[in-house]
Structures are given as C-alpha cells and as structure tokens.
Amino acid sequence: MSLNKLTYKLPANLASAVNAALADWKSNNKVARLWAKDAAVWTGADEANWLGWLSIVDEQLANAHAFKELAAEVKKRKFKQAQVQACDSTRHGRLQPLPGSHAHDVR
C-alpha cells in the first residue's frame, strides 16, 4: 500500500526509462534491499561506507538520553543561540564550533 501517490509527466523517452527503472526496483525487491543496506543495489563499489543514514532513527532513539541531557544543559545555562551541525565523522572529522559558540557532541 502506498501512502503517497506521486504524479509526473515526462517525455516518452524519459517515461520509458523511468518505468523500466521502477519495474527493476519492484521485480528485484530493491526497496527492501536498500533498507537492509545492500550496497549492490547501487554500484557495489564503496556504497557500503555511506549507508549508515538508513539506521539513524534507531541509533538516535537508542541515544535519546544524550538529547535529554543536552536539553537540560541548554536550559540550565540559559543559551540564547544554538548552532546545529550534521557531520559524518568518518569523512569530515570532529565538529568545529563557530567562534563564540560551544560544541556539544552527542555521539
């Protein structure tokens, strides 16, 4: 069952390519394979190194206490500004706070 119905209109040559890709994803169970972090859904090259985002919700829910601690610290210190950064530490290193700000790593 689909939650959202998308509609689109494409030139015939693109429509046939999109329909073929959609049929391939369906017949090869690629959505389930994607969520199972099967890098072969893509090129099978280095995709296994960047599929961690697929489990981020479960990981963050398991780490909810860190967010609660951060919220308590923010309230206690009466912060007036906040900077939110996303960082893939495997590629970009540690968070670097902006001048005059405080970085809090919740990992």
N, CA, C and O atoms as CSV, one atom per row, in Angstrom:
chain,resi,resn,atom,element,x,y,z
A,1,MET,N,N,0.844,-1.175,0.000
A,1,MET,CA,C,0.000,0.000,0.000
A,1,MET,C,C,0.889,1.237,0.000
A,1,MET,O,O,1.859,1.315,0.754
A,2,SER,N,N,0.567,2.161,-0.812
A,2,SER,CA,C,1.342,3.392,-0.917
A,2,SER,C,C,0.683,4.490,-0.088
A,2,SER,O,O,-0.531,4.678,-0.154
A,3,LEU,N,N,1.479,5.208,0.684
A,3,LEU,CA,C,0.959,6.305,1.485
A,3,LEU,C,C,0.781,7.568,0.661
A,3,LEU,O,O,-0.162,8.329,0.878
A,4,ASN,N,N,1.687,7.790,-0.285
A,4,ASN,CA,C,1.650,8.991,-1.103
A,4,ASN,C,C,1.620,8.606,-2.567
A,4,ASN,O,O,2.391,7.757,-3.012
A,5,LYS,N,N,0.746,9.219,-3.296
A,5,LYS,CA,C,0.679,8.987,-4.731
A,5,LYS,C,C,1.358,10.147,-5.430
A,5,LYS,O,O,0.882,11.281,-5.376
A,6,LEU,N,N,2.463,9.864,-6.084
A,6,LEU,CA,C,3.171,10.879,-6.839
A,6,LEU,C,C,2.692,10.837,-8.279
A,6,LEU,O,O,2.422,9.769,-8.828
A,7,THR,N,N,2.593,11.985,-8.867
A,7,THR,CA,C,2.265,12.051,-10.279
A,7,THR,C,C,3.355,12.819,-10.993
A,7,THR,O,O,3.976,13.713,-10.419
A,8,TYR,N,N,3.584,12.473,-12.228
A,8,TYR,CA,C,4.596,13.148,-13.025
A,8,TYR,C,C,4.259,12.971,-14.494
A,8,TYR,O,O,3.530,12.057,-14.878
A,9,LYS,N,N,4.793,13.842,-15.287
A,9,LYS,CA,C,4.617,13.757,-16.727
A,9,LYS,C,C,5.984,13.975,-17.358
A,9,LYS,O,O,6.645,14.986,-17.121
A,10,LEU,N,N,6.385,13.014,-18.156
A,10,LEU,CA,C,7.704,13.051,-18.771
A,10,LEU,C,C,7.591,12.839,-20.274
A,10,LEU,O,O,6.619,12.256,-20.754
A,11,PRO,N,N,8.583,13.312,-21.009
A,11,PRO,CA,C,8.627,12.970,-22.436
A,11,PRO,C,C,8.688,11.446,-22.586
A,11,PRO,O,O,9.176,10.765,-21.684
A,12,ALA,N,N,8.219,10.919,-23.667
A,12,ALA,CA,C,8.098,9.469,-23.872
A,12,ALA,C,C,9.403,8.726,-23.617
A,12,ALA,O,O,9.396,7.678,-22.970
A,13,ASN,N,N,10.531,9.253,-24.116
A,13,ASN,CA,C,11.793,8.529,-23.930
A,13,ASN,C,C,12.193,8.460,-22.455
A,13,ASN,O,O,12.711,7.441,-21.999
A,14,LEU,N,N,11.955,9.538,-21.712
A,14,LEU,CA,C,12.260,9.517,-20.278
A,14,LEU,C,C,11.254,8.671,-19.516
A,14,LEU,O,O,11.621,7.960,-18.580
A,15,ALA,N,N,9.990,8.743,-19.908
A,15,ALA,CA,C,8.960,7.958,-19.229
A,15,ALA,C,C,9.263,6.471,-19.335
A,15,ALA,O,O,9.095,5.742,-18.358
A,16,SER,N,N,9.701,6.011,-20.485
A,16,SER,CA,C,10.008,4.585,-20.625
A,16,SER,C,C,11.215,4.197,-19.773
A,16,SER,O,O,11.250,3.105,-19.205
A,17,ALA,N,N,12.201,5.087,-19.681
A,17,ALA,CA,C,13.370,4.801,-18.843
A,17,ALA,C,C,12.976,4.765,-17.368
A,17,ALA,O,O,13.428,3.887,-16.634
A,18,VAL,N,N,12.138,5.708,-16.920
A,18,VAL,CA,C,11.681,5.731,-15.528
A,18,VAL,C,C,10.843,4.498,-15.233
A,18,VAL,O,O,11.014,3.870,-14.188
A,19,ASN,N,N,9.944,4.146,-16.135
A,19,ASN,CA,C,9.112,2.959,-15.930
A,19,ASN,C,C,9.950,1.691,-15.852
A,19,ASN,O,O,9.656,0.795,-15.061
A,20,ALA,N,N,10.994,1.615,-16.673
A,20,ALA,CA,C,11.891,0.450,-16.624
A,20,ALA,C,C,12.631,0.395,-15.293
A,20,ALA,O,O,12.774,-0.676,-14.702
A,21,ALA,N,N,13.103,1.555,-14.821
A,21,ALA,CA,C,13.806,1.597,-13.534
A,21,ALA,C,C,12.868,1.212,-12.395
A,21,ALA,O,O,13.258,0.462,-11.499
A,22,LEU,N,N,11.641,1.717,-12.421
A,22,LEU,CA,C,10.668,1.373,-11.381
A,22,LEU,C,C,10.350,-0.125,-11.403
A,22,LEU,O,O,10.253,-0.758,-10.351
A,23,ALA,N,N,10.191,-0.682,-12.590
A,23,ALA,CA,C,9.926,-2.121,-12.713
A,23,ALA,C,C,11.100,-2.930,-12.175
A,23,ALA,O,O,10.906,-3.950,-11.514
A,24,ASP,N,N,12.328,-2.471,-12.462
A,24,ASP,CA,C,13.527,-3.142,-11.964
A,24,ASP,C,C,13.557,-3.125,-10.436
A,24,ASP,O,O,13.832,-4.147,-9.807
A,25,TRP,N,N,13.276,-1.972,-9.844
A,25,TRP,CA,C,13.272,-1.871,-8.376
A,25,TRP,C,C,12.225,-2.805,-7.778
A,25,TRP,O,O,12.470,-3.463,-6.767
A,26,LYS,N,N,11.061,-2.854,-8.413
A,26,LYS,CA,C,9.996,-3.707,-7.874
A,26,LYS,C,C,10.336,-5.185,-8.042
A,26,LYS,O,O,10.241,-5.950,-7.083
A,27,SER,N,N,10.730,-5.596,-9.241
A,27,SER,CA,C,10.974,-7.019,-9.501
A,27,SER,C,C,12.207,-7.549,-8.770
A,27,SER,O,O,12.298,-8.747,-8.504
A,28,ASN,N,N,13.147,-6.678,-8.448
A,28,ASN,CA,C,14.358,-7.101,-7.747
A,28,ASN,C,C,14.344,-6.749,-6.265
A,28,ASN,O,O,15.379,-6.811,-5.600
A,29,ASN,N,N,13.170,-6.379,-5.744
A,29,ASN,CA,C,12.987,-6.125,-4.312
A,29,ASN,C,C,14.003,-5.113,-3.766
A,29,ASN,O,O,14.508,-5.261,-2.653
A,30,LYS,N,N,14.288,-4.091,-4.566
A,30,LYS,CA,C,15.358,-3.163,-4.206
A,30,LYS,C,C,15.039,-2.262,-3.019
A,30,LYS,O,O,15.956,-1.824,-2.325
A,31,VAL,N,N,13.780,-1.978,-2.770
A,31,VAL,CA,C,13.462,-1.142,-1.607
A,31,VAL,C,C,13.841,-1.877,-0.329
A,31,VAL,O,O,14.484,-1.302,0.549
A,32,ALA,N,N,13.452,-3.130,-0.219
A,32,ALA,CA,C,13.819,-3.924,0.966
A,32,ALA,C,C,15.330,-4.098,1.052
A,32,ALA,O,O,15.903,-4.044,2.140
A,33,ARG,N,N,15.972,-4.307,-0.091
A,33,ARG,CA,C,17.426,-4.462,-0.105
A,33,ARG,C,C,18.120,-3.168,0.299
A,33,ARG,O,O,19.142,-3.195,0.984
A,34,LEU,N,N,17.566,-2.035,-0.124
A,34,LEU,CA,C,18.124,-0.740,0.282
A,34,LEU,C,C,18.103,-0.623,1.794
A,34,LEU,O,O,19.122,-0.297,2.402
A,35,TRP,N,N,16.937,-0.888,2.423
A,35,TRP,CA,C,16.811,-0.770,3.878
A,35,TRP,C,C,17.662,-1.806,4.602
A,35,TRP,O,O,18.000,-1.621,5.771
A,36,ALA,N,N,18.009,-2.893,3.920
A,36,ALA,CA,C,18.897,-3.899,4.502
A,36,ALA,C,C,20.368,-3.543,4.276
A,36,ALA,O,O,21.261,-4.325,4.602
A,37,LYS,N,N,20.607,-2.364,3.720
A,37,LYS,CA,C,21.957,-1.838,3.449
A,37,LYS,C,C,22.734,-2.688,2.457
A,37,LYS,O,O,23.938,-2.894,2.613
A,38,ASP,N,N,22.052,-3.174,1.451
A,38,ASP,CA,C,22.683,-3.949,0.386
A,38,ASP,C,C,23.313,-2.977,-0.610
A,38,ASP,O,O,22.616,-2.388,-1.436
A,39,ALA,N,N,24.624,-2.814,-0.527
A,39,ALA,CA,C,25.327,-1.860,-1.395
A,39,ALA,C,C,25.206,-2.246,-2.862
A,39,ALA,O,O,25.376,-1.389,-3.729
A,40,ALA,N,N,24.922,-3.499,-3.165
A,40,ALA,CA,C,24.792,-3.938,-4.552
A,40,ALA,C,C,23.574,-3.322,-5.237
A,40,ALA,O,O,23.460,-3.386,-6.461
A,41,VAL,N,N,22.659,-2.723,-4.461
A,41,VAL,CA,C,21.527,-2.018,-5.070
A,41,VAL,C,C,22.058,-0.877,-5.930
A,41,VAL,O,O,21.436,-0.503,-6.924
A,42,TRP,N,N,23.191,-0.333,-5.553
A,42,TRP,CA,C,23.797,0.783,-6.281
A,42,TRP,C,C,24.841,0.248,-7.228
A,42,TRP,O,O,24.505,-0.494,-8.151
A,43,THR,N,N,26.082,0.593,-7.034
A,43,THR,CA,C,27.131,0.105,-7.929
A,43,THR,C,C,27.896,-1.046,-7.309
A,43,THR,O,O,28.618,-1.762,-8.004
A,44,GLY,N,N,27.743,-1.230,-5.996
A,44,GLY,CA,C,28.501,-2.261,-5.304
A,44,GLY,C,C,29.939,-1.836,-5.040
A,44,GLY,O,O,30.753,-2.647,-4.599
A,45,ALA,N,N,30.254,-0.596,-5.298
A,45,ALA,CA,C,31.615,-0.092,-5.080
A,45,ALA,C,C,31.793,0.253,-3.608
A,45,ALA,O,O,31.957,-0.643,-2.780
A,46,ASP,N,N,31.764,1.538,-3.270
A,46,ASP,CA,C,32.000,1.950,-1.883
A,46,ASP,C,C,30.726,2.342,-1.142
A,46,ASP,O,O,30.796,2.923,-0.058
A,47,GLU,N,N,29.570,2.034,-1.710
A,47,GLU,CA,C,28.320,2.457,-1.071
A,47,GLU,C,C,28.134,1.910,0.334
A,47,GLU,O,O,27.468,2.543,1.153
A,48,ALA,N,N,28.700,0.763,0.630
A,48,ALA,CA,C,28.578,0.209,1.980
A,48,ALA,C,C,29.146,1.170,3.017
A,48,ALA,O,O,28.772,1.112,4.189
A,49,ASN,N,N,30.047,2.053,2.593
A,49,ASN,CA,C,30.652,3.024,3.506
A,49,ASN,C,C,29.742,4.192,3.832
A,49,ASN,O,O,30.012,4.919,4.788
A,50,TRP,N,N,28.675,4.399,3.074
A,50,TRP,CA,C,27.826,5.566,3.331
A,50,TRP,C,C,26.352,5.228,3.434
A,50,TRP,O,O,25.508,6.061,3.104
A,51,LEU,N,N,26.026,4.040,3.879
A,51,LEU,CA,C,24.626,3.651,4.068
A,51,LEU,C,C,24.178,3.741,5.527
A,51,LEU,O,O,23.079,3.301,5.866
A,52,GLY,N,N,25.017,4.303,6.385
A,52,GLY,CA,C,24.681,4.422,7.799
A,52,GLY,C,C,23.448,5.254,8.076
A,52,GLY,O,O,22.787,5.059,9.096
A,53,TRP,N,N,23.125,6.184,7.180
A,53,TRP,CA,C,21.951,7.030,7.383
A,53,TRP,C,C,20.671,6.210,7.438
A,53,TRP,O,O,19.665,6.679,7.970
A,54,LEU,N,N,20.688,5.011,6.905
A,54,LEU,CA,C,19.476,4.189,6.880
A,54,LEU,C,C,19.054,3.731,8.273
A,54,LEU,O,O,17.886,3.404,8.485
A,55,SER,N,N,19.974,3.702,9.214
A,55,SER,CA,C,19.635,3.258,10.570
A,55,SER,C,C,19.720,4.394,11.584
A,55,SER,O,O,19.721,4.148,12.790
A,56,ILE,N,N,19.790,5.634,11.107
A,56,ILE,CA,C,19.990,6.772,12.007
A,56,ILE,C,C,18.854,6.934,13.012
A,56,ILE,O,O,19.102,7.305,14.159
A,57,VAL,N,N,17.625,6.667,12.608
A,57,VAL,CA,C,16.496,6.850,13.536
A,57,VAL,C,C,16.626,5.904,14.725
A,57,VAL,O,O,16.499,6.329,15.874
A,58,ASP,N,N,16.874,4.639,14.458
A,58,ASP,CA,C,17.022,3.675,15.559
A,58,ASP,C,C,18.213,4.027,16.441
A,58,ASP,O,O,18.136,3.927,17.665
A,59,GLU,N,N,19.319,4.443,15.814
A,59,GLU,CA,C,20.507,4.815,16.592
A,59,GLU,C,C,20.238,6.027,17.471
A,59,GLU,O,O,20.657,6.062,18.629
A,60,GLN,N,N,19.548,7.015,16.933
A,60,GLN,CA,C,19.267,8.218,17.720
A,60,GLN,C,C,18.262,7.922,18.834
A,60,GLN,O,O,18.384,8.464,19.933
A,61,LEU,N,N,17.282,7.080,18.567
A,61,LEU,CA,C,16.332,6.711,19.622
A,61,LEU,C,C,17.042,5.965,20.753
A,61,LEU,O,O,16.710,6.137,21.926
A,62,ALA,N,N,18.018,5.139,20.389
A,62,ALA,CA,C,18.778,4.423,21.425
A,62,ALA,C,C,19.648,5.382,22.233
A,62,ALA,O,O,20.066,5.058,23.345
A,63,ASN,N,N,19.917,6.552,21.681
A,63,ASN,CA,C,20.772,7.548,22.332
A,63,ASN,C,C,19.953,8.743,22.835
A,63,ASN,O,O,20.498,9.827,23.045
A,64,ALA,N,N,18.658,8.545,23.025
A,64,ALA,CA,C,17.769,9.648,23.404
A,64,ALA,C,C,18.207,10.324,24.700
A,64,ALA,O,O,17.988,11.522,24.877
A,65,HIS,N,N,18.820,9.574,25.600
A,65,HIS,CA,C,19.266,10.162,26.863
A,65,HIS,C,C,20.248,11.313,26.623
A,65,HIS,O,O,20.249,12.289,27.374
A,66,ALA,N,N,21.078,11.206,25.590
A,66,ALA,CA,C,22.047,12.274,25.304
A,66,ALA,C,C,21.333,13.562,24.898
A,66,ALA,O,O,21.774,14.655,25.255
A,67,PHE,N,N,20.245,13.440,24.162
A,67,PHE,CA,C,19.485,14.623,23.762
A,67,PHE,C,C,18.785,15.252,24.964
A,67,PHE,O,O,18.689,16.474,25.069
A,68,LYS,N,N,18.300,14.405,25.867
A,68,LYS,CA,C,17.669,14.915,27.086
A,68,LYS,C,C,18.693,15.644,27.955
A,68,LYS,O,O,18.401,16.694,28.528
A,69,GLU,N,N,19.892,15.074,28.045
A,69,GLU,CA,C,20.959,15.727,28.815
A,69,GLU,C,C,21.341,17.058,28.178
A,69,GLU,O,O,21.559,18.044,28.881
A,70,LEU,N,N,21.423,17.089,26.868
A,70,LEU,CA,C,21.749,18.324,26.159
A,70,LEU,C,C,20.667,19.375,26.398
A,70,LEU,O,O,20.976,20.539,26.653
A,71,ALA,N,N,19.405,18.971,26.316
A,71,ALA,CA,C,18.310,19.913,26.551
A,71,ALA,C,C,18.373,20.471,27.971
A,71,ALA,O,O,18.147,21.663,28.180
A,72,ALA,N,N,18.675,19.627,28.936
A,72,ALA,CA,C,18.782,20.086,30.319
A,72,ALA,C,C,19.938,21.070,30.473
A,72,ALA,O,O,19.812,22.073,31.176
A,73,GLU,N,N,21.061,20.786,29.818
A,73,GLU,CA,C,22.214,21.683,29.880
A,73,GLU,C,C,21.887,23.037,29.243
A,73,GLU,O,O,22.257,24.084,29.774
A,74,VAL,N,N,21.203,23.007,28.121
A,74,VAL,CA,C,20.821,24.253,27.440
A,74,VAL,C,C,19.917,25.089,28.346
A,74,VAL,O,O,20.111,26.298,28.479
A,75,LYS,N,N,18.937,24.445,28.964
A,75,LYS,CA,C,18.037,25.171,29.876
A,75,LYS,C,C,18.800,25.727,31.074
A,75,LYS,O,O,18.595,26.874,31.471
A,76,LYS,N,N,19.671,24.917,31.642
A,76,LYS,CA,C,20.431,25.326,32.822
A,76,LYS,C,C,21.325,26.526,32.518
A,76,LYS,O,O,21.426,27.453,33.322
A,77,ARG,N,N,21.969,26.503,31.359
A,77,ARG,CA,C,22.910,27.565,31.004
A,77,ARG,C,C,22.238,28.745,30.313
A,77,ARG,O,O,22.893,29.734,29.983
A,78,LYS,N,N,20.920,28.639,30.093
A,78,LYS,CA,C,20.127,29.721,29.503
A,78,LYS,C,C,20.717,30.217,28.178
A,78,LYS,O,O,20.915,31.414,27.971
A,79,PHE,N,N,20.990,29.255,27.291
A,79,PHE,CA,C,21.529,29.600,25.978
A,79,PHE,C,C,20.568,30.529,25.244
A,79,PHE,O,O,19.350,30.385,25.350
A,80,LYS,N,N,21.113,31.465,24.515
A,80,LYS,CA,C,20.312,32.371,23.696
A,80,LYS,C,C,20.435,32.018,22.211
A,80,LYS,O,O,19.592,32.419,21.409
A,81,GLN,N,N,21.465,31.282,21.850
A,81,GLN,CA,C,21.681,30.879,20.461
A,81,GLN,C,C,22.114,29.420,20.432
A,81,GLN,O,O,22.662,28.892,21.400
A,82,ALA,N,N,21.855,28.795,19.309
A,82,ALA,CA,C,22.300,27.414,19.120
A,82,ALA,C,C,22.739,27.233,17.678
A,82,ALA,O,O,22.211,27.874,16.769
A,83,GLN,N,N,23.695,26.368,17.481
A,83,GLN,CA,C,24.174,26.025,16.140
A,83,GLN,C,C,24.037,24.521,16.003
A,83,GLN,O,O,24.602,23.776,16.803
A,84,VAL,N,N,23.305,24.068,15.017
A,84,VAL,CA,C,23.135,22.644,14.800
A,84,VAL,C,C,23.949,22.258,13.576
A,84,VAL,O,O,23.815,22.856,12.509
A,85,GLN,N,N,24.793,21.252,13.745
A,85,GLN,CA,C,25.615,20.775,12.641
A,85,GLN,C,C,25.423,19.277,12.478
A,85,GLN,O,O,25.260,18.547,13.457
A,86,ALA,N,N,25.444,18.836,11.250
A,86,ALA,CA,C,25.480,17.407,10.961
A,86,ALA,C,C,26.868,17.104,10.450
A,86,ALA,O,O,27.443,17.877,9.683
A,87,CYS,N,N,27.398,15.991,10.871
A,87,CYS,CA,C,28.773,15.687,10.488
A,87,CYS,C,C,28.945,14.185,10.371
A,87,CYS,O,O,28.557,13.437,11.269
A,88,ASP,N,N,29.517,13.750,9.285
A,88,ASP,CA,C,29.901,12.359,9.122
A,88,ASP,C,C,31.340,12.258,9.587
A,88,ASP,O,O,32.263,12.594,8.845
A,89,SER,N,N,31.533,11.803,10.799
A,89,SER,CA,C,32.876,11.819,11.385
A,89,SER,C,C,33.849,10.915,10.642
A,89,SER,O,O,35.062,11.095,10.755
A,90,THR,N,N,33.345,9.950,9.889
A,90,THR,CA,C,34.255,9.080,9.151
A,90,THR,C,C,34.891,9.807,7.981
A,90,THR,O,O,35.939,9.393,7.485
A,91,ARG,N,N,34.264,10.885,7.536
A,91,ARG,CA,C,34.795,11.617,6.389
A,91,ARG,C,C,35.257,13.018,6.735
A,91,ARG,O,O,36.190,13.532,6.118
A,92,HIS,N,N,34.618,13.644,7.712
A,92,HIS,CA,C,34.855,15.066,7.938
A,92,HIS,C,C,35.499,15.412,9.269
A,92,HIS,O,O,35.818,16.577,9.507
A,93,GLY,N,N,35.697,14.441,10.134
A,93,GLY,CA,C,36.353,14.736,11.403
A,93,GLY,C,C,35.407,15.268,12.458
A,93,GLY,O,O,34.187,15.168,12.330
A,94,ARG,N,N,35.980,15.830,13.492
A,94,ARG,CA,C,35.217,16.318,14.638
A,94,ARG,C,C,34.488,17.609,14.297
A,94,ARG,O,O,34.853,18.320,13.361
A,95,LEU,N,N,33.455,17.897,15.073
A,95,LEU,CA,C,32.727,19.156,14.910
A,95,LEU,C,C,33.621,20.332,15.249
A,95,LEU,O,O,34.382,20.276,16.215
A,96,GLN,N,N,33.541,21.365,14.489
A,96,GLN,CA,C,34.303,22.584,14.754
A,96,GLN,C,C,33.314,23.686,15.105
A,96,GLN,O,O,32.552,24.111,14.236
A,97,PRO,N,N,33.297,24.167,16.352
A,97,PRO,CA,C,32.336,25.208,16.720
A,97,PRO,C,C,32.669,26.533,16.047
A,97,PRO,O,O,33.829,26.847,15.780
A,98,LEU,N,N,31.622,27.295,15.784
A,98,LEU,CA,C,31.816,28.646,15.270
A,98,LEU,C,C,32.387,29.514,16.383
A,98,LEU,O,O,32.195,29.202,17.559
A,99,PRO,N,N,33.083,30.595,16.043
A,99,PRO,CA,C,33.624,31.490,17.082
A,99,PRO,C,C,32.520,31.954,18.043
A,99,PRO,O,O,31.438,32.365,17.624
A,100,GLY,N,N,32.821,31.878,19.313
A,100,GLY,CA,C,31.858,32.299,20.326
A,100,GLY,C,C,30.784,31.280,20.636
A,100,GLY,O,O,29.853,31.572,21.387
A,101,SER,N,N,30.894,30.087,20.070
A,101,SER,CA,C,29.876,29.080,20.334
A,101,SER,C,C,30.488,27.889,21.070
A,101,SER,O,O,31.707,27.798,21.212
A,102,HIS,N,N,29.648,26.994,21.526
A,102,HIS,CA,C,30.058,25.822,22.274
A,102,HIS,C,C,29.590,24.601,21.498
A,102,HIS,O,O,28.415,24.512,21.141
A,103,ALA,N,N,30.475,23.675,21.236
A,103,ALA,CA,C,30.099,22.449,20.525
A,103,ALA,C,C,29.821,21.344,21.530
A,103,ALA,O,O,30.581,21.160,22.481
A,104,HIS,N,N,28.756,20.624,21.328
A,104,HIS,CA,C,28.398,19.503,22.189
A,104,HIS,C,C,28.212,18.293,21.290
A,104,HIS,O,O,27.297,18.276,20.466
A,105,ASP,N,N,29.037,17.307,21.425
A,105,ASP,CA,C,28.983,16.113,20.608
A,105,ASP,C,C,28.091,15.105,21.315
A,105,ASP,O,O,28.397,14.686,22.431
A,106,VAL,N,N,26.989,14.709,20.678
A,106,VAL,CA,C,26.042,13.798,21.317
A,106,VAL,C,C,26.271,12.343,20.932
A,106,VAL,O,O,25.442,11.481,21.224
A,107,ARG,N,N,27.387,12.073,20.284
A,107,ARG,CA,C,27.650,10.673,19.922
A,107,ARG,C,C,28.034,9.861,21.127
A,107,ARG,O,O,28.291,8.662,21.008
